[in-house]
Amino acid sequence: MTGLRTYGDPCGIAKALDAIGERWALLIVRELAYGPRRFTDLRAALGASPNVLSQRLRELEAAVV
């Protein structure tokens, strides 16, 4: 994930905070905490543009893998 701030620590918790701390990431996680959502449902709930939402979802996926 690209970001201006990072903990740069090998600790799992610090790495998770790097991923979740990104803009939009926590809002996406909040929406997905209610259960699986379609892309269009996430877009409607967050009011994000398709490009921004796609980018954030890719970044979250890359952080998990």
N, C-alpha and C positions, 0 to 999 in steps of 0.2 A: 504494500500500500504506500502511496506517496503522501507525504504530509510534512508540514513544517516542524512539527514537534514529534519527538519519539523518545521513549525511555531508553532505547538502545541496550536493554538488559535482556539476557537470555532466559530470564524467569518467564514461565508460562503466563502468569497473571499480567506481567508487564506487556508481553506480546499481545494478549487479548485486549488490554487497554489501548494499545496502539491501533488495533483494528477497529474497535468499537468507538474510539474517540474521534474518528473521522466524521466530517460533516455529513449528515444524512444517515450515517450508519446506525446510530442508536434509534432513530425514528423507524428505519426499516426493520430492525430487530424487534422493536416494540410491536409493529404490525404483524410480524411473523410469529410472535409469541402467542397470538390468538389462534394460530393454526395456519395451514397452507393457504397461500393467497396467489391468485393469478396476477400477472404483470399489470393488467389493466386495473385490477382492484387496488394494487399498491399505488399505482399512479393516481387514481382517484382519491385515495385516502391521504396521500402525502402532497398532492398538488405539484409534483415534480415533473419536469420535462422528460420525455422518453430517453433522451441522450444522457441526462444526469442520472436517472434511475438505472439505466443499463450499466453505466460506468461504475456506480456504487455497488451494484450487485456483483459485477465482475471482480471488483476489489475485495469484497467480502468473501467471495468464493475462493479467490487466490490466497487470502489470509488463512482460510480453513484448511486448504489442501497442503 
